[in-house]
Amino acid sequence: MLNLNEIHKPTTLADALQFLQQPGAIALAGGTQLLANKRDDVRAVVDLSALGLAYIRERDGAVIIGAMTPLAGIAESPILRALANGAVAQAAHRSAASILRNQATSAGTLIAEPDGVLAVALLALDARVTVVRKEPRTVALADFLSMREHLLMTKVTSVMALVTEIAVPLTNPRASLQTVARTPSDKPIVCVVASARIEILRAAQNDKVARDVRIALGGVGDIAIRAGASEKMLEAQSLNDALIDQAARLASQDLMPRDDFRGSAEYRREMAVVLTRRAVNELRA
Ligand SMILES: Cc1cc2nc3c(=O)[nH]c(=O)nc-3n(C[C@H](O)[C@H](O)[C@H](O)COP(=O)(O)OP(=O)(O)OC[C@H]3O[C@@H](n4cnc5c(N)ncnc54)[C@H](O)[C@@H]3O)c2cc1C
């Protein structure tokens, strides 16, 4: 940020949005991506820390995570630890090392890491994101991830918008988060979160049926994605080893992962199968 001339710290959303309309202005949340990237096109930052957007609360049948809530707050939140086997809390913990968790925020992480483990957990739990330009607009997380450039206008010099909240429905399904990483504190190479309601049909035969199945994967593309075909295969079916294996293989079928220093495309595809199988097995267990 060699050319940074102005820092604004508005106390209202309206002021923040106004400051963001200047050419070269950008929203500053935890600042971990902005400062690391040292972007020389940024002339002004709009610090969001005085907008009162750091909270986690229950409202309208959902857990609402304010955009400025630090990852540490999500990881330690009793509400989120109790929801869906703590998948979102665990994902926040796995998103970054401890120092970064105190600084990086929920919205900043979704934007900086759209294929990261937090995005994956939220996608598997059917989260929604509220974006404010003039009026608040709430969109499904899948739409937010695929259209974030357009929704936030981060690349186009036009009207900028802000993320204010992320809502996770309080339906409380069973969930399982699976990751593979080079070290326990490193960013996962591939991650999978599966969620479902599990109904026990015949306890004696250990016959369990999965409903509302959602499987989300990260580290296998530009953004976190749902394994729609695998979900359909498992929906309302008795979960057995053969079916779970078939669904796990299907999850990696059309993936085009990147090759990078963390893992090859081939490794990522194989891990997508392994982690999907583990996640669904854990739902059944
Ligand atoms: C040393 C270091 C190590 C890292 N290690 C990891 C790692 O191991 N794993 C990993 O996944 N990531 C890692 N990261 C990336 C890190 O997770 C992200 O940088 C961080 O999560 C971003 O959150 P932030 O709140 O700091 O966002 P910022 O850096 O403040 O912002 C990120 C982007 O989002 C925009 N933005 C932020 N909030 C809003 C909002 N409310 N509305 C609209 N736009 C907004 C900003 O304008 C910016 O474009 C690392 C980063 C650093 C610096």
The ligand as an ORCA input file, in Angstrom:
! r2SCAN-3c Opt
* xyz 0 1
  C       0.647    -14.073      7.390
  C      -0.656    -14.560      6.804
  C      -0.942    -15.908      6.849
  C      -2.137    -16.385      6.327
  N      -2.381    -17.710      6.471
  C      -3.542    -18.198      6.038
  C      -3.847    -19.561      6.220
  O      -3.077    -20.337      6.759
  N      -5.043    -20.011      5.787
  C      -5.910    -19.168      5.178
  O      -6.981    -19.612      4.798
  N      -5.642    -17.880      4.990
  C      -4.503    -17.359      5.394
  N      -4.232    -16.041      5.218
  C      -5.233    -15.205      4.542
  C      -6.222    -14.728      5.594
  O      -7.067    -15.792      5.972
  C      -7.061    -13.661      5.033
  O      -6.156    -12.662      4.692
  C      -8.028    -13.157      6.094
  O      -8.916    -14.189      6.461
  C      -8.782    -11.966      5.566
  O      -9.567    -11.437      6.609
  P      -9.437     -9.893      7.008
  O     -10.563     -9.618      7.940
  O      -8.067     -9.601      7.506
  O      -9.715     -9.188      5.601
  P      -9.036     -7.907      4.943
  O      -7.623     -8.198      4.587
  O      -9.311     -6.708      5.752
  O      -9.926     -7.832      3.630
  C      -9.884     -8.855      2.648
  C     -10.723     -8.387      1.440
  O     -12.113     -8.360      1.789
  C     -12.653     -7.038      1.647
  N     -13.580     -6.890      2.759
  C     -13.334     -7.178      4.057
  N     -14.458     -7.027      4.790
  C     -15.430     -6.617      3.942
  C     -16.813     -6.326      4.106
  N     -17.440     -6.405      5.281
  N     -17.529     -5.966      3.001
  C     -16.919     -5.879      1.790
  N     -15.615     -6.151      1.575
  C     -14.862     -6.525      2.644
  C     -11.451     -6.095      1.692
  O     -11.704     -4.888      1.023
  C     -10.399     -6.963      0.991
  O     -10.584     -6.897     -0.399
  C      -3.066    -15.492      5.707
  C      -2.784    -14.143      5.659
  C      -1.579    -13.668      6.206
  C      -1.283    -12.208      6.170
*
